[in-house]
Amino acid sequence: MVVCLENPKCREDDGDRLCSLPEPVIHQIFSFMETIDVVRASAVSQKWSLKSLTLDNFGGDESGNYKVKIACPNLVSFNFLASWAPDFAFEDLDSLQNAFIFFDIIDRDERDNESCHILSKLLNELCEVKALKLSTAFLRFHFVLEERGFIPNSFNYLKSLVLSVSMADWVVPSIISLLNCSPNLEALTIYFEGDCDDWKISNKSIFCLTCHLKTVELIHVAGDENELELVRFLLKNGHVLKKLSFSWMEDVENRKEIISRIMKLPRSSSNVALEFLEPKPHDDFLKY
């Protein structure tokens, strides 16, 4: 199955009532519709010029083999939330700046060639965005791609990266790889979830940490050894870091002890400020 989201060419006398609505209203209407209905709506509207597109709980045919073509030349923000990614084809998306990809790997062979091809192609389509947000499952596939010998994509324009991470042993190589592929990154946000393999992060020179990364936000912090190892690595290698903030997980009782350990860690940046924040209400990765 092939699904197309693109700017149609309509006759002037088509009487396109959808065009007369403000863009935020159109997007709100589409947010309540099934994806296939959004596609049908786009076929009768000459104003498919949305700046933001969200495909939530997206599904194709029962076999899971389907393609999605998106050709929205004014699109700035793209959010995709589903159990798995289809075979995307993007056209005329030079305006795209922000992308959020959230999916889970459910009963799927993460090492099969088709899955690796789909993810590699999607990463390539997003390589010019300025802000990128990725789920834990996406990071897992990114790690598998590197294991399989796929050449990592470079995100040369990326300024902001938001990640949801588990504590599995493959998480660190995936994070390091993304940092290496994002030489101009300025802001990093990491949302912790799950536990609990032991992390050991070798000190190594990473261009964005040396020259550009200024702010890091760690969310849902419990103060376990893996999180502290990551903090040690960031403080040791973040030469231009200006701010490192921590938002606690609820019910962390030994905060003073954890803060004391963090404050004693060596820092490469003399200007970095450490900020410790109370848990955020309704703590949910999807809201960051």
Beta strands, then each sheet from edge to edge (+ up, - down):
strand 1: 2-6
strand 2: 52-56
strand 3: 67-71
strand 4: 77-82
strand 5: 87-90
strand 6: 98-103
strand 7: 131-134
strand 8: 160-165
strand 9: 187-192
strand 10: 215-221
strand 11: 243-248
strand 12: 273-277
sheet 1: 1+ 3+ 5+
sheet 2: 2+ 4+ 6+ 7+ 8+ 9+ 10+ 11+ 12+
end
